[in-house]
Amino acid sequence: MIKSLLATISLLFFSVGFCQDKLVEQANKKMDAGDFDSAMKLYNQAISEHPNDHELYVLRGNAFEQMSQPQQAFDDFTTSIALEPKNPKAFMQRGLFLLHSGYPEQALEDVENGLKFVGNDAKLRNLLWLTRGDSHLAMQNPDEAYKNFILVLDSKPETAVDIAAHLGVARALSNQHKHDQAVIYLEKLVKLYPDFESGYVNLVFQLSEAGNYKRAIEVSDNAIEMAKKRKKSKVDKVVENDKSESIAMLYNNRGYAKYKAGDLKGALIDIDSSISLSPTNSYAFRNRALVNIASGKIALACADIEKALKLGFSESYGDEVTKLKATNCH
């Protein structure tokens, strides 16, 4: 969620803040509509007319990244920096790209350069702090990540950035096994933004990690009902998950809470519901494997473990499922 949220915030910032000639305006609209090919033609035309406009290369780089053309995206961000070596926006965007590409150390270098040149641009500074926080998380430095997210919160940012910072603080605390403290920030988040469903998803998980299973189930119950009734799809430009995806994650986390509370039957019902709505969520198969192991259904558990691995659990969450396989599946 953090990755997609931070990327969304940065795209909004850069598309609004950069050169707004007619070609760029048309290209941005095409991007918003998902017509990437048409957008790219317009960006190319704009660059052919203004080849030394460093801002245009950042916009086209963003487009390349969304089109899953990473080398072209990197080249455009680098060209922008070469044209204007003190351009904090280009450092920010290349840093975010590098972070998404799995290079947090290099991302951190770009973020530090961006902060050198950011001046009085408070909005951009917050984005740089967020990216620095996420980079530290990726480098297993949760304490440094926490400090950066707190800097953002202390600046009293706009809604989207405030949400990202609350989520970031919770992740940093969770990575230090400070789940009770993570819960405090997520409780604040859902109180400030009661329509933001991903806040409840994260809150339920942290409540379970903190051992407060009863509260986790209560929050899930309310959030699932709210999600089913939801009509709007965003909170002040913060795009939510698809409605069914949000409900699937809530079912999954409620199922995990029930599993931890010893309600294996209820846990299985919830996790099955989650998988039916979102069959590519590796974490749901991990959770169902845990329930099946606790129920003595080892063959079913091993099938779920294989599915979780196939769906990329290890790449996203570490080696827990691999260890489960070694312990239970022979």
C-alpha positions, 0 to 999 in steps of 0.5 A, spaced: 500 500 500 505 504 501 508 503 495 502 505 491 500 510 495 507 514 495 507 513 487 500 516 487 502 522 491 508 523 487 504 523 480 499 528 482 505 532 485 509 532 479 503 532 474 500 539 477 507 542 478 510 541 472 510 545 465 503 545 463 503 547 455 497 544 451 501 537 449 503 536 456 496 537 459 493 532 453 498 527 455 497 527 462 489 526 461 491 520 457 495 517 462 489 518 467 485 515 462 490 509 462 491 511 454 499 510 455 501 509 448 497 516 446 500 519 452 507 517 450 506 520 443 504 527 446 510 527 451 515 525 445 512 531 441 513 535 447 520 533 448 522 534 440 519 541 441 523 543 447 529 538 448 532 541 453 526 542 458 528 537 464 521 537 467 519 534 461 523 528 462 521 527 469 514 526 466 516 521 460 520 517 465 514 517 470 510 514 464 515 509 462 515 507 469 507 506 469 508 502 462 513 497 465 519 500 461 524 501 467 531 502 463 527 508 459 524 511 465 531 511 469 534 514 462 529 519 462 530 521 470 538 521 469 537 526 463 533 530 467 538 531 472 544 532 467 540 538 464 539 541 471 543 538 476 540 541 482 533 539 480 530 536 487 524 533 483 528 529 478 532 526 484 526 525 488 523 521 482 529 517 480 530 515 487 522 513 488 524 509 481 530 506 484 526 504 491 521 501 487 526 497 483 529 494 489 535 499 490 534 502 496 541 504 497 541 508 491 535 511 492 537 514 499 543 517 495 538 521 490 533 523 496 539 526 500 541 530 493 534 532 493 534 534 500 540 539 498 536 542 493 529 542 496 529 549 498 522 552 501 518 547 498 515 543 503 510 539 499 516 536 496 520 535 502 515 531 505 515 526 499 523 526 500 522 524 507 517 519 505 521 516 500 527 516 505 523 513 510 521 507 505 528 506 503 530 505 510 525 500 511 527 496 505 534 497 508 532 494 515 533 500 518 526 501 522 529 506 527 531 511 521 525 510 517 521 512 524 524 518 524 523 520 517 515 519 518 515 523 524 518 529 521 512 528 516 507 528 521 510 534 525 509 538 519 502 537 519 501 535 511 496 535 507 491 529 507 494 524 502 501 525 505 499 525 512 496 518 511 502 515 508 506 518 514 501 514 519 502 508 515 509 509 515 510 510 522 506 504 524 510 499 519 517 502 522 514 500 529 511 493 527 518 492 524 521 493 531 516 489 534 512 495 537 505 493 535 502 496 541 505 503 539 503 501 531 496 500 534 496 507 537 498 511 530 493 506 526 487 508 531 489 515 530 489 514 522 482 511 522 479 516 527 482 522 522 480 518 516 474 514 517 473 512 510 480 510 509 479 502 509 486 500 508 487 504 515 483 498 518 486 493 514 493 495 517 490 496 524 486 489 524 493 486 523 497 490 528 492 489 533 492 481 532 500 482 532 499 485 539 495 480 542 488 484 542 484 479 538 477 481 540 479 488 538 481 486 532 475 482 530 471 488 532 474 492 528 474 488 522 466 487 523 465 494 523 470 495 517 467 490 513 460 492 513 463 499 511 466 497 505 460 493 503 456 500 503 462 504 500 460 508 494 466 513 493 473 510 491 478 515 494 479 520 500 481 526 498 485 524 492 488 517 495 485 512 491 483 506 495 483 498 493 478 495 489 472 494 493 472 487 493 480 487 494 479 491 501 473 486 503 478 480 501 484 483 506 479 485 511 476 478 511 484 475 511 486 479 517 480 477 521 481 470 519 488 471 522 485 474 528 480 468 529 486 463 528 490 466 533 484 466 538 483 459 537 477 459 533 479 455 527 473 454 524 471 461 524 478 463 521 477 458 515 471 461 513 474 468 513 480 466 509 476 462 504 472 468 503 478 472 502 481 467 497 475 467 493 475 475 492 482 475 491 485 469 489 492 471 488 494 474 495 499 469 498 498 472 505 491 469 505 494 462 503 499 463 508 494 464 513 490 458 511 496 454 511 497 456 519 489 454 520 490 447 517 496 445 520 493 447 527 487 443 525 492 437 523 490 437 516 497 437 513 496 435 506 491 441 505 496 446 509 502 443 504 498 445 498 497 452 501 504 453 502 506 451 495 500 456 493 503 461 497 510 460 494 508 460 487 504 467 488 511 470 491 510 470 498 518 469 499 519 475 495 514 480 499 514 477 506 521 473 507 522 466 508 517 464 513 513 460 509 519 456 506 520 454 514 513 452 514 514 447 508 521 445 511 517 443 518 511 440 515 511 438 508 516 432 507 
